[in-house]
Amino acid sequence: MTLLMGTGEVLSHKKYGEHYHALTIVAPEIGESVRPGQFVNIQCGEGTAHILRRPFSVYRVHKRGGWASTIEIVFDIRGPGTKHLSSLRAHASVDLVGPLGRGFAMPSKRAHCLLVGGGIGSAPLFFLADELRNEGHRVDVILGARTAGLLLNQIDARRLASVCRICTEDGSAGETGRVTDLLEETMERCKTEIVYTCGPHPMLAAVSRVAMDRDLPVQTAVEELMACGYGVCMTCVMPLRQKRHGGKEAEAEYVYARSCTEGPVFDGSQVIWDGTTPSSTEAVSVDQSELSPAGMPTRHDFPPEPADEHAPPGN
């Protein structure tokens, strides 16, 4: 897919609830080519605090053909970059690059799809739901957050889904609990055949485990901080366990995949969610064996998850 760099124009700014800002940007070429799960890299102002672009998942796309196609991004304010974006209004210029990354794979035949989102991590699932419905697939949704104010667009989620379940940890909206508390019952009720999910890493790990226990394919969109956005800096790698090429069924090798190019969507059954690295007796992929003198990639583990909502790309 062609990487496009250019200047978009803000069509509108609005808020979803108390915390989330949304920018609709006229970006015809990106809007016509982007796929669910991909992202755009945006220049967020000037000065030393804004040297690096910030990555944002695409929340919605309106394809109108020609010059009028738009993309919509959603974010909350977590730093100077997103604070700058929240100040933009109609007709402001936005410098952006995209579409970037590997998006969600669509089912090859009609399927019952369950979309599971946590907090603002739910954003790319709305675009995905639109595309799945357009192709005739059944869409069911579970949305969760710590509290009601951190849920993303409940009304739209209910409109898109055959079955939509909402939950919050404090019980302020929907059912009390986490998305994983509703997962197995919803899978059974909706006859789920494939799972798509995006949110904090602990949630992705838990959803992946449940899907794997039921032999269901699970696609996870990870939220990793990025510096370059196109595969050069290696700051966003995820450890994967894959079957060794040409090896026996039980043999596996470890690879470190870049979230910005090989991701941000990964097969949840292959991701090593706890960040545990291979021991010296386990095989690292040959093409990555020179990443450090010890034969190990330079990133060996993950920082602990923060207690609050996981900061999404771009914040």
Secondary structure, 3 states (H helix, E strand, C coil): CCCEEEEEEEEEEEEECCCEEEEEEECHHHHHHCCCCCEEEECCCCCHHHCCCEEEECCEEECCCCCCCEEEEEECCCCHHHHHHHCCCCCCEEEEEEEECECCCCCCCCCEEEEEEEHHHHHHHHHHHHHHHHCCCEEEEEEEECCHHHCCCHHHHHHHCCEEEEEECCCCCCEECCHHHHHHHHHHHHCCCEEEEECCHHHHHHHHHHHHHCCCCEEEECCCCCCCCCCCCCCCEEEEEEECCCCCCCCEEEEEEECCCCCEEEECCCECCCCCCCCCCCCECHHHCCCCCCCCCCCCCCCCCCCCCCCCCCC
